[in-house]
């Protein structure tokens, strides 16, 4: 399963762009602000429905254009799948699958998974907790539409409950009903996240040891419901529901005072430990980057294991952020058989032999 064509009209800085990526490595070379990252973003939008930039929809439309059109063609087993997304200057969206109109973004995504690696990901171990939650939940959404539905419904329930807490009107019936929704959806999200994290961690830990010369990595789940928990703990959704209700009851006064929901998977964290020390506090820059690289490599393996498909790799200007050892490791990932689209300002970061078999596309500056 491969991306054979990408076409952009009125998207970001492009009036029109047409690319036919290589089945192997495609390298987009150009100066900063040339629009290389925009290509990676477009592929991510059409494969996952998300952008790592989290833009307002109207912002992706080229200045002066009435709309942006993104088209992706995927080849698999002799069959062709064409997906289209149109965004107007007002932010309205429409979708097509093989020329037929579709209602939701999710109707045109998921045909080919993708793994994106950007410079922001290099700070995964030390950055905000919501980045680590998103890392596992974004992967979960690619692997399961149910996971994505639960995640969205849970986030909506948290917003509704926070609105009630902010109103300073504590009708017991309303809060009780929202609590039950919160517990049902939150325990399900927590259970899905827990199981997926165990699989990703099981691959990340040995990869890190290999990349870091045998140095030990640990991963644990820091939960507002479960407490500080190792991934060896056995949990059921029923256990989580019971603990969730207890945690809500214990924090009720605090929640009313602070007017926000303090308990649930939206407050949890994934903690990395290097040789038993919390990476959020003690990891060096090199250790952080090795963790991030091992995690991304693990994402590829887990997608292949669960979805039985090889994801396309989207690597946005990360080679310049790595030393020679980690650059070599990333090159190994690009040579693992996955289709890869990589942006860079300097092709010299790549092994010349690797570039001989690659499709190198010059993206001129504006």
Order of alpha helices (4+ residues) and beta strands (2+ residues): beta-beta-beta-alpha-beta-beta-beta-beta-beta-alpha-alpha-alpha-beta-beta-alpha-beta-beta-alpha-alpha-beta-alpha-beta-alpha-beta
